[in-house]
Amino acid sequence: MAAAEARSVQLNSEAVEAHEQATAILDVAELKATQVRFLMADVDAHVVAASAVSYTHLRAHETD
């Protein structure tokens, strides 16, 4: 019985360690997701709307 209890304690310890590692990984993933959101917001703030124009329109803006 002592061997079974020791194994149970070992398994519980391994489960706690695995949970802590998973939590750390999720924390990093959440941080990265936040960084991506900030980068996307920064890009959105600096992007000027672009749309297609005709060749004639482009020629109208040419300079000599």
Secondary structure, 3 states (H helix, E strand, C coil): CHHHHHHHHHHHHHHHHHHHHHHHHHHHHHHHHHHHHHHHHHHHHHCCCCCCCCHHHHHHCCCC
